[in-house]
C-alpha cells in the first residue's frame, strides 16, 4: 500500500522551480510543467504550494501561495519535473497563465498525504470532475504501475472545459456503460475512461457520479474488490461517497480548501470529520496535514447533521 500516514511522508522543502512548458488544454485550463528541486519520494495525492519567484519580488506581485495537486512527476537522480493542471479563475491563476518558459516559481512541497492503493483489491475507479482531474492523472499512473484494473470516470460541465486530450477516432459511451481508450493522458498508462459532460456535449449526458452509477450497473465488479477515488466539486464527491457507502465500497476523496500556509500553521483549512471518541461525535481536521485525502465515510459534508459543524 502507498504510504499515507504522517510518519511516512517525505519532508516538504522550499525550492525555486523553472517553467518548462505552460500549455493550454482547453478553454480555461492549462498544464504547467515545472523543473527543478527534488520531489523524489512524493506520491499521488500530495500537493505543492506555489507563489511568485523570490527573484521576481520586485515585480510588485504580492499574494498568498496557492495549493495545487501534483498531476504528474518524473524524477531521476539528477533532474525532476512535475505537472500542475490549473483553471484560470482569479489573480493567482492569471499570473500562472502569464508565465513563460524559464520563468521562476517558488515551490513548497511535497505536502499532504497520499491515496492508499490496496493490493488486496483488483479494481480501482477514479471519479474526477472539473478541476478535480489533476490528482486523478497521477493516481492513474500509480494504479497502473501497481497492476490494478483502473478506470477513469472523468466529467466536465461541457466538452470545451474538458482538460484532457480526446482521441477524435475514439468511441465514447453515451450511456456510460463501457470505457474506452479515448483520453490520451490516461491511455498512455493503459487506463480506459468514461467521459461525461453536464450538457451532454460529449459522452454521457450528466455528471460523473451519474456515470459512476451507470458504469457500475454493467461492470459486474464485486463491492469488496473495488476502491473508488474521487476529486472535484464537493457536491460531486458527496454523491460519489453516498453511492459507495450505500454499497459498502471503499471510497477516498481528495478535498480542497483555501490554504494560507499549507503546513498546519494557520489552521484555516478545516474539514469536519466523524470521530466516535470526540465529545460530540465529530471534530475538525486540517486539509493540508491530515489530508487532502480522506476516507469518505469520515467526512461531514455540507448539510449533513453533525452537531454544530459548519462547512
N, C-alpha and C positions, 0 to 999 in steps of 0.2 A: 504494500500500500504506500502511496506517496505520503511523505511526512506532512502533517498538518498541525501539529502542536506547537506551542510557543517555543519549547525547548529545541525542536527540530529545525527551526528556521535559520536561514543564513542571515548574518547580521547586516542590517542596512548601512549604507555609507553614502556620503556626498561626493559627487564627481561631476566633471564637465563632459558633456557629450557633444558631438557634431552631427548636423543633419546630413544624412547620406542621400535620402530621397524624401520627397514630400508630394505625393501624387493624389489627385482627385480620384475618388472611387465612384461617386455618383453625384447627385445634385448638391448635397450638403456635407458629405463625408469625405475624409482624407485618410490616407495611411502615411504616417511619418516613420521612416527608418532612421534610427539614431545609432551612431557608432562611438565607442569609447567606454571607459570604465570597465568594471568587471561584475557581471551579474551571474557568473557561473554558480550553479547550485540553486538558483531561483527555480520555482516550479509553477505550473499552471494554476491560476487563481490569484497569484500575487500581483502587486501593482507598483507603480512608480509615482513619485511626486515631482512634477515639472514646474519650472519657473524660468524667468529670463536669465541669460548668462550673466555671471558676475562681470565679465569683460565688457558687457553692453550696458552696465549700470548707468552710464552717463546719457543713455537714450531717454531717460525720464520715465521709463515704464515701471511703475511700482504696482505690484499686485500680489495677493497671496498665491501660493503654489496651488496647482490643481492635480487631483489624483486621476490616473488613467491605468486601466488594466493593461498588463503586458499581453500583446496579441501574438507574439512570436519571439523566439530567441535563438540566435545562432552564435555559439561560443566555441572558441578554440583556445589553445594555450597562449596565443599572442594577440587575439582580437575578439571583440564582442560586438554584435549588432542585435538590436531589439526593435520591435514594431509597436507603434501606438496608433490605434484607429480612433478617430475623433470626429464629432459633428460640430460644425460652426454654429454656435448659438449665442455667443457673447464676446466680451472683450478678450478674454484669455484665449479662446479658440480662434478668434480672428487674428490674434497675434501669431498663433501657431501656424495658421494657414499662410501667413505672410513670409514665413521663414524660407530661406533658400539653402541650397546645398552648401555645406561648410559653415553655416551659422551655428553659434553655440547655444546650448540649452543646459541649464543647471538641473541636475537629477539627484534625487534621494531614492534609494531602493537597494534591494527589493524589500517591499513592505507587505504586511498581511500574511494570512495563512494560505493553505492550498486546497484544491479539490482532492478529496480522497478517491483513490482508484482501487476498487475492490477486486482483488484477484479471484475471489470465490464466485463472482457473478460475471457471466459471459457477455451480457448485453448492457450497453450504455447509450442513453439518448440525451442529446444536447438541445435544449429548447432556448433559443435566443431571439429576442425581439428588439428592433431598433438599435440603440447604442449598447445594448447588451450583447451584441455579437462578438466584440473583441476577445474576451476571455474564452469564448467557445472555440475560437480558431486555434489557440494554443492547446486547449484541452483536447481537441480532436487529434492533434499530433501525438499528445501524450497517451491517449487511449489506444490509438493505432499501434504505437510502439509497445504498449503493454499487451497487445494481442486481443483487445476487447472488440466485440462486434458493435461498432459505434454507428449511430445515425444522427445527422443534424436536422433539426426541425427549426427552420430559420424564417422569421417573419419581419415584415416592414409595413408601414402604412400604405405604400404604393411602390410600384416597380422602380421608379426613379429615385427612391430613397433606400434601395436595397444595396448595402455596401459590400457586395461580393460580385464576382465576375461570372455571369451565367453563360454557359456554352449555348450558342444560338441554335445548335442542332440537337440539343438535349430535349428529351421528352419529359415534361413536368406533369405531375399527377394533380389534376384539378379537384379530385375528391380526397387527396391526401392519404390514399390507401397504399401507395407504393413510393419508394425512394429511388432516386436516380443519381447518376454521376454528373449532375447539372452544374454544380458550383466548383470552379477550378481551385479555389482556395481549400476546399475540403477534399476534392477528388485527388489532389496532389498527395494526400496521405491515405487515400483509399477509402474515405468516408462518404457514403451517399447522403443525399439531402432530400428533405421535403420542404418546398418553398411555399410560403403563404403570404398574401397581401390583404390588408383590411378592405381595400376597394375592389379586390378581385382582378387587378390588372396583370397579375402573374401568379400562376399556380393555384393553390387552394384559396377560395374566397372566404377570408376570415382571419382571426388572429392565430398565433402559433399554438395557443392552448387548445383551440378547436382542432387544429391539425393534429396535435398530440392525441386527442381523443379518437379521431377518425383513424389514425395510423395504428393505434393500439388495438382497435377493434378488429383489425385484419392481420396483425403481425404474429399472433399466436405465441407470444413470449410470456413465460410464467412470471408473476409478480416478484417471486423470491429470487429470480435470476436476472433482475433488471435494476439498474440505478439510473435515475433521471437527474440531470443537472440543468439549472436554469439561470438566466441573467437577462434583465430587461426592465421595462416599466413595472412598478410594484403590482398593479392590477393583474398583469400577465403572470408574474411569479406567484401571486396569491392563488390564481386559478390553477396553475400547474401544481402547486403544493396541495391544494384541496383535492385535485384529481388523484394525486399519488397517495395521499393519506387515506382516501376512501377505498383504495385497493391494496393497501399495505405495501406500496412500492417505496423503496428508499429514495429520498429526494434531497438534494443540496442546492441552495440558492446563493448567488453572489450578489450581495446587497450594495447599494450605492447611497452615500451620504456626502454632504459637503464637509470637507476636512481642511482645517486651517493648518494642522501640523503633520498629520498622517502617522504619528508615533505615540498617541495616547496622552500627550501633554495637555492639549486644550480641552479635552473631554466634551467635544461638541458633536461628535458623530454617533450618537447613541441609537441603539436598536433594542426595542423591548423584547425580552425572551422569557419563556416559561421556566420557572425554577421551583420545584416542589419544596426545596429547603428554605426558600425565601418566605418572609412573613406573610406576604400577600399572594404568594404563588408565582411571582414574576419579579424580574429585576432588569436593569439596563446593562448591556454590554456595548463595548466600543467597536464600531465597524472597522476601524483601522487596525486594531491589535487583536481582538477576539475574532474578527472576520478578515476580509469581507465575505468569506464563505461560511454559511451557517446551515446546520441541519434544519430542514424546512419545518419539521414538527415542533421546533422550539420557537420559531419566530411568531411574534404577535403582530399581525397585520393591522393596518388602519381599519377601524370599525369593529375589530374583534373585542369581545368583552374580556378585560384583564385588569381588574382593579381600576386605578386611575391613570393607567399608562396613556400617554399622548404620543402619537406618531406624526 
